[in-house]
Amino acid sequence: TAAPTMAEAAKPSSASAHPIAAEAPTLTATTSHAKDTATAAANLAPKAAPPAKAPDQAHDVGHASKGSTHLPLSKGYLQAGPYQIREAQIPEGCRGIHSVAALIQAVQSRCANTIQLSDQTALRFLLGCNLDVDECVRRAQGLAQWRNANNMDGLRRQLSEVISTSRAATAPGTLQHLPHHAEVNKLVTLNPCCLIAMNGCPVSIWHVGSATASAVSSVRDDALRAWSRSTFEFVDIWLTEQSDLEGRLAGHIQIFNLTGISFWQLSNTALIDKLKLIFSAGEHYLEAVSHIYVINSSSLFTMGWKLIKGFLSPRTASKLCVDSGLPKDLLAALGPAATQQLKGLLDKPRGDVPLLYHGISDPAAVHVRTSGAASGSQFFS
């Protein structure tokens, strides 16, 4: 489906400072940024991981201030500036050509008067825009407008405070639901950040087959938009912190459960428009999604996907997997414990599953729960 139209945002009066990363459709690579790489010396190639560096707190609200434990370079990863990235994340035709570090600096410099971008955010923008600096600048300007119009920095501070409170609670790693969660789940059952993958990344389940048209008129558009902003900002806080501590770009795993979906649902324009609002904030978080698994699909949907996949770029296709059941790659990414939790959530989908948050500062203090709610702030409902 087409991306939802973004509400017109007020022009920011000053540069914003935050560590945002956004997800966007694959863009066609261009050569308009050649001038920014003319002096590049370091090519994209495997090499030893860089030493941990102190985070720039002025630019990165969510970055950790201590405890960084950068991971050694793993098979299938390349060093791109200060972070490791998966080989599949590299835009087609760009490997070994550009100095990523130089491109990061170019993006930051050209955006400085509009928005301050961290190294991580600039890198995500570059990957999401096929290393096109001009496109990165254009997208960053839109991001600044959207964040200012919706007070996203204020929302980020609230979310960060609740995360800190949860870490100090008796059940660290679990949180209550995001604002408007109960109302949104009247329309469709959603489980954001309900599981943690083997690599520590967040896993969300969207039970799109549970969407009901009877709730279309009662669920408010502004509630859907607010839930979307809170959810994707929460995910970004998680990814930002984990990426900085490990020196490797972390990514969000999304599972679209098609159990129960019907042609009638897919043809209901009013319902589809509501679902678009639920995911509308995701367009502002470039290269945040690492994998999308469409599971329990019908045989017709699976056959259609095989045809569509042939028209996608390898980079885009590498993130998408459609299966009539549970793909082996997904189960391997989750591990035995989370796989068991996943099966339980798929067997009886419900909207009261609490958020999880990887206890980055203490990885052992991660609790995967499928019922109950953690005590916390009234910010969550």
C-alpha positions in Angstrom: 0.0 0.0 0.0 1.1 3.6 -0.6 2.7 5.4 2.3 0.3 7.7 4.2 0.4 11.4 3.6 2.5 13.1 6.2 0.6 16.0 8.0 2.0 19.4 7.1 4.5 20.4 9.7 5.6 23.9 10.9 9.0 25.0 9.8 11.5 24.6 12.7 12.9 27.8 14.2 16.2 26.2 15.2 18.2 23.0 14.8 17.0 20.0 16.8 19.3 17.7 18.7 18.4 14.0 18.8 19.5 10.6 17.7 16.7 9.6 15.3 16.9 6.8 12.8 14.2 6.3 10.2 12.8 3.6 7.9 12.1 4.5 4.3 11.6 2.8 1.0 14.6 2.0 -1.1 15.7 4.9 -3.2 17.5 5.0 -6.6 21.2 5.5 -6.2 22.5 8.7 -7.7 25.9 10.3 -8.3 24.9 13.8 -7.1 27.0 13.5 -4.0 30.3 12.8 -5.8 31.7 16.2 -4.6 31.2 15.0 -1.0 33.4 12.0 -1.5 36.1 13.4 -3.7 38.6 13.4 -0.7 37.5 10.1 0.6 40.3 7.7 1.4 38.8 4.9 3.5 36.7 2.4 1.5 34.0 0.2 2.8 35.8 -3.0 3.6 36.1 -5.5 6.5 38.4 -4.4 9.2 38.8 -4.5 12.9 36.1 -2.8 15.0 37.0 0.7 16.2 37.6 1.4 19.9 34.6 2.5 21.9 34.1 6.3 21.7 32.4 8.6 24.1 28.9 9.5 22.9 28.1 13.1 21.9 25.4 13.9 24.5 24.6 17.2 22.8 23.5 15.3 19.7 22.4 12.0 21.2 19.9 12.1 24.0 19.5 8.3 24.1 23.1 7.3 23.8 24.7 5.4 26.7 27.4 7.3 28.7 29.3 4.3 29.9 29.6 0.5 29.6 30.3 0.3 25.8 31.4 -3.2 24.8 31.9 -3.1 21.0 31.6 -6.5 19.4 34.3 -8.0 17.2 33.7 -7.9 13.5 31.5 -10.9 12.7 31.0 -12.9 9.5 28.6 -11.1 7.1 29.4 -7.7 8.6 31.5 -4.8 7.3 32.9 -1.8 9.1 31.1 1.4 7.9 32.5 4.4 9.7 32.2 3.9 13.5 29.6 1.0 13.1 29.4 -2.5 11.8 26.6 -3.1 9.3 25.3 -6.2 7.6 26.6 -6.7 4.0 23.0 -6.8 2.8 22.6 -3.2 4.0 25.0 -1.8 1.5 23.3 -0.2 -1.5 23.8 -1.9 -4.8 26.9 -0.8 -6.7 28.3 1.1 -3.7 30.7 -1.3 -2.1 34.3 -0.3 -2.0 33.6 3.1 -3.6 32.7 5.6 -0.8 34.3 6.7 2.4 31.5 6.2 4.8 33.2 8.4 7.5 33.5 11.2 5.0 29.9 10.9 3.9 28.7 11.0 7.5 30.6 14.2 8.1 29.2 15.6 4.8 25.6 14.9 5.8 26.1 16.3 9.3 27.7 19.5 8.0 25.0 20.2 5.4 22.2 19.5 7.9 23.8 21.5 10.8 21.6 24.5 10.4 18.4 22.5 10.4 19.0 19.4 12.6 22.0 18.0 14.4 22.5 14.4 13.4 24.6 11.8 15.4 27.0 9.6 13.5 24.6 6.7 13.9 21.6 8.7 12.5 23.6 10.0 9.6 24.8 6.5 8.8 21.2 5.2 8.8 20.1 8.0 6.6 23.0 7.3 4.1 22.1 3.6 4.0 18.4 4.4 3.6 19.1 6.9 0.8 21.6 4.8 -1.1 24.5 7.0 0.0 22.9 10.0 -1.7 23.9 13.0 0.4 21.4 15.3 -1.3 18.6 13.0 -0.6 19.7 12.6 3.0 19.6 16.4 3.5 16.1 16.6 2.0 14.9 13.8 4.3 16.6 15.3 7.3 14.8 18.6 6.7 11.4 16.8 6.7 12.4 14.9 9.8 13.2 18.2 11.6 9.8 19.6 10.7 8.0 16.5 11.8 9.8 16.2 15.1 9.3 19.9 16.0 5.6 19.8 15.0 4.9 16.8 17.3 7.3 17.7 20.2 9.2 14.4 19.6 12.1 15.5 21.8 9.7 15.9 24.7 8.2 12.5 24.0 11.7 11.0 23.9 12.5 12.4 27.3 9.3 10.9 28.8 10.0 7.5 27.3 13.6 7.6 28.5 12.5 8.4 32.0 10.1 5.5 32.1 12.8 3.2 30.8 15.1 4.3 33.6 12.4 3.8 36.2 11.7 0.3 34.9 15.4 -0.6 35.1 15.4 0.2 38.7 12.1 -1.7 39.4 11.8 -5.2 40.8 11.2 -6.6 37.3 13.7 -4.8 35.1 13.2 -5.1 31.4 9.4 -4.9 31.3 7.2 -1.9 30.8 3.5 -1.1 30.5 1.8 -0.1 27.3 2.3 3.0 25.3 -0.3 5.8 25.2 -3.6 4.9 23.4 -2.6 1.2 23.3 -6.0 0.0 24.5 -7.9 2.1 22.0 -5.7 1.1 19.1 -6.1 -2.6 19.9 -9.9 -2.3 19.5 -9.1 -1.9 15.8 -6.3 -4.5 15.5 -4.2 -6.6 17.9 -0.6 -5.2 18.1 2.4 -6.4 20.3 5.2 -3.9 19.9 8.6 -5.0 21.4 7.1 -8.1 22.9 10.1 -10.4 22.3 13.9 -10.0 22.2 15.9 -11.7 19.5 19.1 -13.6 20.2 21.1 -10.6 19.2 19.3 -8.4 21.7 17.1 -6.6 19.1 13.4 -5.8 19.6 10.8 -8.0 18.0 7.2 -6.8 17.3 4.2 -8.7 16.2 1.4 -7.1 14.1 -1.7 -9.4 14.0 -3.1 -7.7 10.9 -5.5 -10.5 10.3 -7.3 -9.5 13.5 -8.2 -6.0 12.1 -11.9 -5.3 12.4 -13.9 -2.8 10.4 -16.5 -2.5 13.1 -14.1 -0.3 15.1 -13.2 2.0 12.3 -15.6 4.7 13.3 -14.8 4.5 17.0 -11.0 4.6 17.0 -9.7 8.2 16.6 -7.2 9.1 13.9 -5.2 11.2 16.4 -5.0 8.3 18.8 -3.5 6.1 16.0 -1.0 8.7 15.1 0.1 9.3 18.7 0.5 5.5 19.3 2.6 5.3 16.1 4.9 8.1 17.2 5.4 6.7 20.7 6.0 3.1 19.4 8.6 4.0 16.8 10.3 6.5 19.1 10.5 3.8 21.8 12.0 1.4 19.3 14.5 4.1 18.2 15.7 4.6 21.8 16.3 0.9 22.1 18.2 0.7 18.8 20.2 3.8 19.4 21.5 2.6 22.8 22.2 -0.9 21.7 24.0 0.2 18.6 26.2 2.6 20.4 27.1 0.1 23.1 27.9 -2.7 20.7 29.3 -0.7 17.8 27.0 -2.5 15.4 23.8 -1.2 13.9 20.9 -2.9 15.7 17.6 -3.3 13.8 13.9 -3.8 14.5 12.4 -7.2 13.6 8.7 -6.9 12.5 6.4 -9.9 12.2 3.2 -9.5 10.3 0.8 -12.3 11.2 -1.7 -12.9 8.4 -3.8 -15.5 10.3 -7.5 -14.7 9.7 -7.0 -12.1 7.0 -9.6 -12.0 4.3 -10.1 -10.4 0.9 -12.9 -8.4 2.5 -10.4 -6.8 4.9 -7.9 -6.1 2.2 -10.6 -4.4 0.1 -12.0 -2.2 2.9 -10.6 1.2 2.1 -11.6 2.8 5.5 -9.9 0.0 7.4 -6.7 0.1 5.3 -6.5 3.9 5.9 -6.7 3.4 9.6 -3.9 0.7 9.5 -1.8 3.1 7.5 -2.0 5.6 10.4 -0.8 3.0 12.8 2.5 2.6 10.9 2.7 6.2 9.7 5.6 7.3 12.0 7.8 4.5 10.7 8.7 6.5 7.5 10.7 8.9 9.6 13.1 6.3 11.0 15.4 5.3 8.2 17.1 1.9 8.1 15.6 1.0 11.5 14.0 -2.2 10.3 16.4 -5.2 9.9 13.9 -7.9 8.9 10.2 -8.1 8.1 8.6 -11.6 8.3 5.1 -12.0 6.8 3.9 -15.3 8.3 0.9 -17.6 8.1 0.2 -16.3 4.6 -2.2 -18.0 2.2 -0.8 -20.0 -0.7 -2.1 -17.3 -3.1 -0.2 -14.6 -1.2 2.9 -16.7 -1.1 2.8 -17.3 -4.9 2.3 -13.6 -5.5 5.2 -12.7 -3.3 7.6 -15.0 -5.3 6.7 -13.0 -8.4 7.0 -9.6 -6.7 10.3 -10.5 -5.1 11.9 -10.6 -8.6 11.3 -6.9 -9.1 12.9 -5.8 -5.8 16.5 -4.9 -5.3 18.5 -7.5 -3.4 18.9 -5.1 -0.5 15.2 -4.6 -0.1 14.4 -8.3 -0.7 16.9 -9.3 1.9 14.7 -7.7 4.6 11.5 -9.4 3.5 10.4 -13.0 4.0 7.0 -14.4 3.2 6.0 -17.8 4.6 2.9 -19.9 4.9 4.1 -20.8 8.4 7.1 -19.8 10.5 10.3 -19.4 8.5 13.4 -21.1 9.8 15.4 -17.9 9.6 13.0 -16.2 12.0 13.1 -19.1 14.5 17.0 -19.0 14.3 17.0 -15.3 15.0 14.7 -15.7 18.0 16.3 -18.7 19.7 14.4 -21.5 21.6 13.0 -19.4 24.4 11.6 -16.5 22.3 10.3 -19.0 19.7 8.2 -20.7 22.4 6.9 -17.3 23.5 6.1 -16.4 19.8 4.1 -19.6 19.3 2.0 -18.8 22.4 1.4 -15.2 21.2 0.3 -16.5 17.8 -1.9 -19.2 19.2 -3.9 -16.7 21.3 -3.2 -13.1 20.1 -4.0 -10.4 22.7 -3.2 -6.8 23.2 -2.2 -6.8 26.9 1.3 -8.0 26.3 3.7 -5.6 28.0 6.6 -3.9 26.3 10.1 -5.3 26.8 13.3 -3.3 26.8 16.7 -4.9 26.6 18.6 -4.3 29.8 21.6 -3.0 27.9 23.5 -2.0 31.0 22.9 -5.4 32.5 22.1 -7.9 29.7 21.4 -10.6 32.2 18.5 -8.7 33.6 16.1 -9.3 30.7 12.8 -10.8 31.5 10.5 -12.0 28.7 6.9 -11.9 30.0 3.7 -12.7 28.2 1.2 -11.6 30.9 0.8 -9.0 33.6 2.1 -5.4 33.7 5.0 -3.8 35.3 4.5 -1.0 37.8 5.6 2.3 36.3 4.7 5.8 35.2 1.2 7.1 34.5 2.6 8.0 31.1 1.8 4.5 30.0 -1.8 3.3 29.8 
